[in-house]
Amino acid sequence: MYLDAVQDHIPTEAAGRYGRVIESGRRTGQPIPEIYHLFAFRPEAATHLGHLMQEIMRGDGALSAGWRELIAAWTSARNDCLF
């Protein structure tokens, strides 16, 4: 991640499940999806970002949800990013 303050942030209880995943990943050495750091850093904004993502990935459009998922997975792989 390019924002050290976000990635190094110690999640509080307000970070909810994203904070728990980050803490578990740090303890066990498992990879953590980068977006989880952002969600844990600003939980109040994560709700809005989550709604936007759902609309983009699942809303009406010319591409099926499966194709959108495939494009997102391919793009993430090209960017060496967990999807």
Order of alpha helices (4+ residues) and beta strands (2+ residues): alpha-alpha-alpha-alpha-alpha
